Amino acid sequence: MAIRVKLDELLHERRMTLTDLADRVGLTLANLSILKTGKAKAIRFSTLDAICRELQCQPGDLLAHDEGE
């Protein structure tokens, strides 16, 4: 898929674990893990909003489009 999720990089930059983020946004660790590993087929705007709010980022900071994939 040409869409890449940069959640791992954002968490590393903010010195936050996936577990911390899951607790803050009210999602299961399993669902965030699916998103982090790029296995998710979709993301709800409410989930994207919650992640961006907690990581203090924009959706474009979290998602990237890789040409040629």
C-alpha positions, -999 to +999 in steps of 0.1 A: +000+000+000+012+035-008+001+050+025+026+046+053+018+052+090+046+070+108+032+064+143+064+047+155+085+077+146+062+101+163+061+080+194+099+078+195+102+116+190+079+122+220+094+094+241+060+078+245+051+041+243+023+026+224+007+016+257+008+052+269-009+064+237-035+036+239-044+047+275-046+083+265-068+079+234-090+051+248-081+025+222-069-010+227-032-018+223-041-043+197-059-018+175-030+007+178-005-020+170-024-028+138-022+008+128+015+011+138+025-019+117+007-007+086-018-035+086-048-013+091-071-008+060-089+023+074-088+048+102-118+067+117-115+104+118-123+103+155-093+080+160-071+102+139-082+132+158-075+116+192-040+105+181-032+139+167-044+156+198-023+134+221+008+135+199+003+173+192+007+167+154-012+171+122-026+141+102+001+147+076+027+141+103+012+107+110+005+096+074+027+096+043+021+087+007+050+067-008+052+069-045+058+037-065+043+013-040 
